[in-house]
């Protein structure tokens, strides 16, 4: 009866700030990639897990920008970001599967292409993705496991 009446559900929120990332992460190359590892209890299934990706972008070079987000190596969201500037935030559902390594891997790929004459410099220093340190993983788990 004690086991039935006790609530072993634990809720957690892990922000990038808590992991030592206290400034925005800037991706600004034609093909920039970053992987971030957000800690979770190892070998324990998650419930109600959501990743809030907080980001914005600048498109100063009038390029064609694409943001691809992946969770644990699986692509889950692709966004075309071609306005002068804007919001690149996304809310992602996270698979409840237990993770042996004790982390959810967030993959971020930023591609910025400017179509100009071939002999011109194709670097786009004004096309930038800014990942906010308030990006966070929210989840629950059963602490009795």
C-alpha positions in Angstrom: 0.0 0.0 0.0 2.9 2.4 0.8 4.2 1.9 -2.7 0.8 2.7 -4.2 0.3 5.9 -2.3 3.8 7.3 -2.6 4.5 9.5 -5.6 8.0 8.9 -6.9 7.6 11.2 -9.9 10.4 13.8 -10.1 10.2 16.8 -12.4 13.4 18.5 -13.7 14.2 21.5 -15.9 17.8 21.7 -17.3 18.7 25.0 -18.9 21.9 25.5 -20.9 22.8 28.2 -18.3 23.0 25.5 -15.6 25.5 23.7 -17.8 27.8 26.7 -17.9 26.6 28.2 -21.2 25.8 31.7 -20.0 26.0 33.5 -23.4 24.3 32.9 -26.7 25.9 30.2 -28.9 26.5 31.8 -32.3 26.5 29.7 -35.5 27.5 31.8 -38.5 29.4 29.7 -41.1 27.9 28.4 -44.3 27.6 25.0 -42.7 27.8 25.1 -38.9 27.0 22.3 -36.6 26.8 21.9 -32.8 25.8 19.1 -30.5 24.7 19.8 -26.9 24.2 17.1 -24.3 21.5 17.6 -21.7 21.7 15.4 -18.6 19.0 13.0 -17.6 19.0 10.0 -15.3 20.8 7.1 -17.0 18.7 4.0 -17.9 15.4 5.6 -16.7 12.5 6.3 -19.0 11.4 9.9 -19.3 7.8 11.1 -19.2 6.4 14.4 -20.4 9.7 15.4 -21.9 9.9 18.6 -24.0 12.9 20.5 -25.3 12.3 24.3 -25.7 14.9 25.5 -28.2 15.1 29.3 -27.8 16.9 31.0 -30.7 16.8 33.9 -33.1 18.5 34.7 -36.4 19.8 37.5 -38.6 19.8 37.4 -42.4 21.9 40.3 -43.3 23.2 38.9 -46.6 19.9 37.9 -48.1 20.8 34.3 -48.1 18.8 31.1 -47.9 19.1 29.8 -44.4 18.1 26.4 -43.0 18.0 25.2 -39.4 17.8 21.5 -38.8 17.3 20.2 -35.2 17.9 16.6 -34.2 17.3 14.7 -31.0 19.6 11.7 -30.3 20.8 11.8 -33.9 17.2 11.7 -35.4 16.1 14.8 -37.4 12.9 16.2 -35.9 12.5 19.8 -37.2 13.7 21.7 -40.3 13.0 25.4 -40.7 13.7 27.8 -43.6 14.6 31.2 -42.1 14.7 33.8 -44.8 13.3 37.0 -43.4 15.7 39.8 -42.5 15.6 38.6 -38.9 13.3 36.6 -36.7 12.5 33.9 -34.2 14.0 30.5 -34.7 12.6 28.9 -31.5 10.9 25.5 -31.5 9.3 23.2 -29.0 10.2 19.5 -29.5 8.7 16.4 -28.0 11.4 14.2 -26.6 11.2 10.4 -26.9 10.5 8.7 -23.5 13.1 6.0 -24.1 15.7 5.4 -21.4 19.1 6.7 -22.3 22.1 4.5 -21.4 24.5 7.4 -21.6 22.5 9.7 -19.3 21.9 12.5 -21.8 19.6 13.8 -24.5 21.7 14.9 -27.5 20.5 18.0 -29.2 21.9 18.4 -32.7 21.8 21.9 -34.3 22.8 22.3 -38.0 22.8 25.8 -39.6 23.2 26.2 -43.3 23.4 29.6 -45.0 23.8 29.9 -48.7 24.1 33.1 -50.8 23.5 32.8 -54.5 25.9 35.2 -56.1 28.3 35.2 -59.1 30.8 32.3 -58.7 33.9 34.4 -58.4 32.6 36.4 -55.4 33.2 35.6 -51.8 30.3 33.3 -50.6 30.9 33.8 -46.9 27.8 35.4 -45.2 29.0 37.0 -42.0 25.6 38.7 -41.5 23.7 35.4 -41.6 23.7 34.2 -37.9 21.8 31.9 -35.6 21.8 32.8 -31.9 21.0 30.0 -29.5 19.8 31.4 -26.2 21.2 30.0 -22.9 17.5 29.6 -21.7 17.1 26.7 -24.1 15.8 24.0 -21.8 14.8 20.4 -21.4 11.8 19.7 -19.1 11.0 16.2 -18.1 9.7 13.9 -15.4 10.8 10.4 -14.4 10.0 7.7 -11.8 12.7 8.1 -9.1 12.0 4.6 -7.8 13.7 3.0 -10.9 
